[in-house]
């Protein structure tokens, strides 16, 4: 298993919110897998920088690409790059201590935030910004994020969906959580929960268990008796941002009001007039991730995935022998952690089907790869060394009452390995 960072676990470490420790427990399963005979971890190895995909294929008969979707989809609207128009990915990476985002800063000095999108990432961003900072202190959120959040003056967080309440992408547990934040009200206008005919039949469909639950939760938000709270999370529906405005930094977002068109489960948002302007101090765009190309492998720029057939990487219409793909870079950035399991089952089935065709010419495997990387002077981080980083992070967290205090820059991680007992 290779990772460009010295740390394994991808989004479990750098994406899952710090106040969701149970979800992170899946890493215990990964630890168990790492104890399997024949398993080797090559951390701090980046395909395209440290190693080419061809070198990797030279070492192994089968290579599975599982590099996820690390870029953001763009809105493609004027003002998108104004100061204080930010991506959810940046904020998530920053509070989770991902080395790529460690040095970002966020202006939390204004009171109004607009989050574009109503998926679980938007929910994470809204929740972290709305939660009293003292409740985050015992999580593994980074100290730099805690310091900035402690100074936050945010009071009102708009979570804006281009479609209606029946199409909210948040999963029910995550949506419900937004109504249980201390000193924060979840606000929905009851009139916004009236559904058109197609959405009514969507909700009546047995496949819509989650949407039905979501609607019930949104109704409970709408019916809650208003009490005075320090913060508010306000859900808005049927609005698409068409422009982000501001002189020097974000001051408002112009929203087109939409209606839904199309049959049940295929309704799209169609802009109608009039436009309205929502004043806000910072915007977080949370409209989904996008894969980025891996040097030496095909890539579909439109969908942001590696073209594949049941997990077999394709060149044109032909499979590339021994090269497979799984997860978000295979099917796009959708689904929760468990969704990737079913996806991997499909890829592994393809591998098993192809095994008899894979020529049994010997390849050097981990030992050969280690030699090649050593010749290049690469500083590989093995699993045992990751465990030293892990132990050092846990030790740093202990006096703070946190499960861990992450290292957020690679040289610090390497130094922690070097400082650990042999
Ligand atoms: P997502 O679930 O695909 O949600 C994206 C949101 O952005 C949707 O509301 C979408 O609306 C909206 N959107 C897309 N393009 C837009 C545009 N041009 N203008 C306005 N709105 C637009 O993506 P995500 O929130 O990034 O999450 C990615 C995946 O990670 C999801 O499967 C999610 O469940 C998972 N995840 C899970 C957890 C968890 O389990 N706790 C936490 C974080 C992430 P439409 O529906 O109209 O497209």
Boltz pocket constraint, residues with backbone or C-beta under 6 A from the ligand:
constraints:
  - pocket:
      binder: B
      contacts: [[A, 15], [A, 74], [A, 75], [A, 116], [A, 117], [A, 118], [A, 119], [A, 120], [A, 121], [A, 122], [A, 124], [A, 160], [A, 161], [A, 162], [A, 163], [A, 167], [A, 168], [A, 169], [A, 170], [A, 171], [A, 174], [A, 239], [A, 240], [A, 241], [A, 286], [A, 287], [A, 288], [A, 289], [A, 333], [A, 334], [A, 335], [A, 336], [A, 337]]
      max_distance: 6.0
